Amino acid sequence: MQAATPSQFSAAGAGGVLLAVLAACIGIGVLIGWAAGSGAIGALLGAVVGILGGIFAVYYRYRDAI
């Protein structure tokens, strides 16, 4: 019986996950801000949420590789 191998850490993969989550949150923020009257404020709030969400997503994806 073999032990499960941990996933390999990839800096490019981690950057892709971070960028994808950030872009998705900014897009959602722009749509919500546009509906509320200010797309720029929505983009700013989406970026803040996206940075935090991206950090969490990278940690969650690569938690076994650390």
KOLDO-841427 format. One record per atom (N, C-alpha, C): residue in three letters; x negated, y, z; residue number from 1; atom name. Coordinates in steps of 0.1 Angstrom, whole numbers, m for minus. Layout:
# KOLDO-841427
<rec "Ala", <X, Y, Z>, NUM, "CA">
...
//
This chain:
# KOLDO-841427
<rec "Met", <m8, m12, 0>, 1, "N">
<rec "Met", <0, 0, 0>, 1, "CA">
<rec "Met", <m9, 12, 0>, 1, "C">
<rec "Gln", <m7, 21, m10>, 2, "N">
<rec "Gln", <m15, 33, m11>, 2, "CA">
<rec "Gln", <m8, 45, m3>, 2, "C">
<rec "Ala", <m17, 53, 2>, 3, "N">
<rec "Ala", <m12, 65, 8>, 3, "CA">
<rec "Ala", <m8, 75, m2>, 3, "C">
<rec "Ala", <2, 83, 1>, 4, "N">
<rec "Ala", <7, 94, m9>, 4, "CA">
<rec "Ala", <m4, 104, m10>, 4, "C">
<rec "Thr", <m8, 107, m23>, 5, "N">
<rec "Thr", <m18, 117, m25>, 5, "CA">
<rec "Thr", <m12, 131, m24>, 5, "C">
<rec "Pro", <m18, 140, m17>, 6, "N">
<rec "Pro", <m13, 154, m17>, 6, "CA">
<rec "Pro", <m14, 161, m30>, 6, "C">
<rec "Ser", <m5, 170, m33>, 7, "N">
<rec "Ser", <m6, 178, m45>, 7, "CA">
<rec "Ser", <m18, 186, m46>, 7, "C">
<rec "Gln", <m24, 188, m58>, 8, "N">
<rec "Gln", <m36, 196, m60>, 8, "CA">
<rec "Gln", <m32, 211, m60>, 8, "C">
<rec "Phe", <m40, 219, m54>, 9, "N">
<rec "Phe", <m38, 233, m54>, 9, "CA">
<rec "Phe", <m43, 239, m67>, 9, "C">
<rec "Ser", <m35, 247, m74>, 10, "N">
<rec "Ser", <m39, 253, m86>, 10, "CA">
<rec "Ser", <m36, 268, m85>, 10, "C">
<rec "Ala", <m46, 276, m86>, 11, "N">
<rec "Ala", <m44, 291, m85>, 11, "CA">
<rec "Ala", <m35, 296, m96>, 11, "C">
<rec "Ala", <m37, 291, m108>, 12, "N">
<rec "Ala", <m28, 295, m119>, 12, "CA">
<rec "Ala", <m14, 291, m117>, 12, "C">
<rec "Gly", <m11, 279, m111>, 13, "N">
<rec "Gly", <2, 275, m108>, 13, "CA">
<rec "Gly", <8, 283, m97>, 13, "C">
<rec "Ala", <0, 286, m87>, 14, "N">
<rec "Ala", <5, 295, m76>, 14, "CA">
<rec "Ala", <9, 309, m81>, 14, "C">
<rec "Gly", <1, 314, m90>, 15, "N">
<rec "Gly", <3, 327, m95>, 15, "CA">
<rec "Gly", <16, 327, m104>, 15, "C">
<rec "Gly", <18, 316, m111>, 16, "N">
<rec "Gly", <30, 315, m120>, 16, "CA">
<rec "Gly", <43, 314, m111>, 16, "C">
<rec "Val", <42, 307, m100>, 17, "N">
<rec "Val", <53, 306, m91>, 17, "CA">
<rec "Val", <56, 320, m85>, 17, "C">
<rec "Leu", <46, 326, m81>, 18, "N">
<rec "Leu", <47, 340, m75>, 18, "CA">
<rec "Leu", <53, 350, m85>, 18, "C">
<rec "Leu", <48, 349, m97>, 19, "N">
<rec "Leu", <53, 359, m107>, 19, "CA">
<rec "Leu", <67, 356, m111>, 19, "C">
<rec "Ala", <71, 343, m112>, 20, "N">
<rec "Ala", <85, 339, m116>, 20, "CA">
<rec "Ala", <95, 344, m105>, 20, "C">
<rec "Val", <91, 342, m93>, 21, "N">
<rec "Val", <101, 346, m82>, 21, "CA">
<rec "Val", <102, 361, m81>, 21, "C">
<rec "Leu", <90, 368, m83>, 22, "N">
<rec "Leu", <90, 382, m83>, 22, "CA">
<rec "Leu", <99, 388, m94>, 22, "C">
<rec "Ala", <97, 383, m106>, 23, "N">
<rec "Ala", <104, 388, m118>, 23, "CA">
<rec "Ala", <119, 385, m116>, 23, "C">
<rec "Ala", <123, 373, m111>, 24, "N">
<rec "Ala", <137, 370, m109>, 24, "CA">
<rec "Ala", <143, 379, m99>, 24, "C">
<rec "Cys", <136, 382, m88>, 25, "N">
<rec "Cys", <142, 391, m77>, 25, "CA">
<rec "Cys", <143, 405, m82>, 25, "C">
<rec "Ile", <133, 410, m90>, 26, "N">
<rec "Ile", <134, 423, m96>, 26, "CA">
<rec "Ile", <146, 424, m105>, 26, "C">
<rec "Gly", <148, 414, m114>, 27, "N">
<rec "Gly", <159, 414, m123>, 27, "CA">
<rec "Gly", <172, 414, m116>, 27, "C">
<rec "Ile", <174, 406, m106>, 28, "N">
<rec "Ile", <186, 406, m98>, 28, "CA">
<rec "Ile", <188, 419, m91>, 28, "C">
<rec "Gly", <177, 425, m86>, 29, "N">
<rec "Gly", <178, 438, m79>, 29, "CA">
<rec "Gly", <183, 449, m88>, 29, "C">
<rec "Val", <177, 449, m101>, 30, "N">
<rec "Val", <181, 459, m111>, 30, "CA">
<rec "Val", <196, 457, m114>, 30, "C">
<rec "Leu", <201, 445, m115>, 31, "N">
<rec "Leu", <215, 443, m118>, 31, "CA">
<rec "Leu", <224, 448, m107>, 31, "C">
<rec "Ile", <220, 445, m95>, 32, "N">
<rec "Ile", <228, 449, m83>, 32, "CA">
<rec "Ile", <227, 464, m82>, 32, "C">
<rec "Gly", <215, 470, m83>, 33, "N">
<rec "Gly", <213, 484, m82>, 33, "CA">
<rec "Gly", <221, 492, m93>, 33, "C">
<rec "Trp", <221, 486, m105>, 34, "N">
<rec "Trp", <228, 492, m116>, 34, "CA">
<rec "Trp", <243, 492, m113>, 34, "C">
<rec "Ala", <248, 481, m108>, 35, "N">
<rec "Ala", <262, 481, m104>, 35, "CA">
<rec "Ala", <266, 490, m93>, 35, "C">
<rec "Ala", <256, 493, m84>, 36, "N">
<rec "Ala", <258, 502, m73>, 36, "CA">
<rec "Ala", <255, 517, m77>, 36, "C">
<rec "Gly", <249, 519, m88>, 37, "N">
<rec "Gly", <247, 533, m92>, 37, "CA">
<rec "Gly", <232, 537, m94>, 37, "C">
<rec "Ser", <222, 528, m90>, 38, "N">
<rec "Ser", <208, 532, m92>, 38, "CA">
<rec "Ser", <200, 519, m94>, 38, "C">
<rec "Gly", <197, 517, m107>, 39, "N">
<rec "Gly", <189, 505, m110>, 39, "CA">
<rec "Gly", <175, 506, m105>, 39, "C">
<rec "Ala", <169, 518, m104>, 40, "N">
<rec "Ala", <155, 520, m99>, 40, "CA">
<rec "Ala", <154, 516, m84>, 40, "C">
<rec "Ile", <164, 520, m76>, 41, "N">
<rec "Ile", <164, 516, m62>, 41, "CA">
<rec "Ile", <166, 501, m61>, 41, "C">
<rec "Gly", <174, 495, m69>, 42, "N">
<rec "Gly", <176, 481, m69>, 42, "CA">
<rec "Gly", <163, 473, m73>, 42, "C">
<rec "Ala", <156, 479, m83>, 43, "N">
<rec "Ala", <143, 473, m87>, 43, "CA">
<rec "Ala", <133, 473, m76>, 43, "C">
<rec "Leu", <133, 484, m69>, 44, "N">
<rec "Leu", <123, 486, m57>, 44, "CA">
<rec "Leu", <127, 476, m46>, 44, "C">
<rec "Leu", <139, 475, m43>, 45, "N">
<rec "Leu", <143, 465, m32>, 45, "CA">
<rec "Leu", <141, 451, m37>, 45, "C">
<rec "Gly", <144, 448, m50>, 46, "N">
<rec "Gly", <141, 435, m55>, 46, "CA">
<rec "Gly", <127, 431, m55>, 46, "C">
<rec "Ala", <118, 441, m57>, 47, "N">
<rec "Ala", <104, 439, m56>, 47, "CA">
<rec "Ala", <99, 435, m42>, 47, "C">
<rec "Val", <105, 442, m32>, 48, "N">
<rec "Val", <101, 439, m18>, 48, "CA">
<rec "Val", <106, 425, m15>, 48, "C">
<rec "Val", <118, 422, m18>, 49, "N">
<rec "Val", <123, 409, m15>, 49, "CA">
<rec "Val", <116, 398, m24>, 49, "C">
<rec "Gly", <112, 401, m36>, 50, "N">
<rec "Gly", <105, 392, m45>, 50, "CA">
<rec "Gly", <91, 389, m40>, 50, "C">
<rec "Ile", <84, 399, m34>, 51, "N">
<rec "Ile", <71, 396, m29>, 51, "CA">
<rec "Ile", <71, 386, m17>, 51, "C">
<rec "Leu", <81, 389, m8>, 52, "N">
<rec "Leu", <82, 380, 4>, 52, "CA">
<rec "Leu", <87, 366, m1>, 52, "C">
<rec "Gly", <97, 366, m10>, 53, "N">
<rec "Gly", <102, 353, m15>, 53, "CA">
<rec "Gly", <91, 346, m23>, 53, "C">
<rec "Gly", <83, 353, m30>, 54, "N">
<rec "Gly", <72, 346, m38>, 54, "CA">
<rec "Gly", <62, 340, m28>, 54, "C">
<rec "Ile", <58, 347, m18>, 55, "N">
<rec "Ile", <49, 341, m8>, 55, "CA">
<rec "Ile", <55, 329, m2>, 55, "C">
<rec "Phe", <68, 329, 2>, 56, "N">
<rec "Phe", <74, 317, 7>, 56, "CA">
<rec "Phe", <75, 306, m3>, 56, "C">
<rec "Ala", <77, 309, m15>, 57, "N">
<rec "Ala", <78, 298, m26>, 57, "CA">
<rec "Ala", <65, 292, m28>, 57, "C">
<rec "Val", <54, 300, m28>, 58, "N">
<rec "Val", <41, 294, m30>, 58, "CA">
<rec "Val", <37, 286, m18>, 58, "C">
<rec "Tyr", <40, 290, m6>, 59, "N">
<rec "Tyr", <37, 283, 6>, 59, "CA">
<rec "Tyr", <45, 269, 6>, 59, "C">
<rec "Tyr", <58, 270, 2>, 60, "N">
<rec "Tyr", <66, 258, 2>, 60, "CA">
<rec "Tyr", <61, 248, m9>, 60, "C">
<rec "Arg", <57, 253, m20>, 61, "N">
<rec "Arg", <53, 244, m31>, 61, "CA">
<rec "Arg", <39, 238, m28>, 61, "C">
<rec "Tyr", <30, 245, m22>, 62, "N">
<rec "Tyr", <17, 240, m19>, 62, "CA">
<rec "Tyr", <14, 237, m5>, 62, "C">
<rec "Arg", <24, 235, 4>, 63, "N">
<rec "Arg", <21, 233, 18>, 63, "CA">
<rec "Arg", <13, 220, 21>, 63, "C">
<rec "Asp", <14, 210, 13>, 64, "N">
<rec "Asp", <7, 198, 15>, 64, "CA">
<rec "Asp", <m7, 199, 10>, 64, "C">
<rec "Ala", <m10, 208, 2>, 65, "N">
<rec "Ala", <m24, 209, m4>, 65, "CA">
<rec "Ala", <m33, 217, 5>, 65, "C">
<rec "Ile", <m28, 223, 15>, 66, "N">
<rec "Ile", <m37, 232, 23>, 66, "CA">
<rec "Ile", <m42, 224, 35>, 66, "C">
//
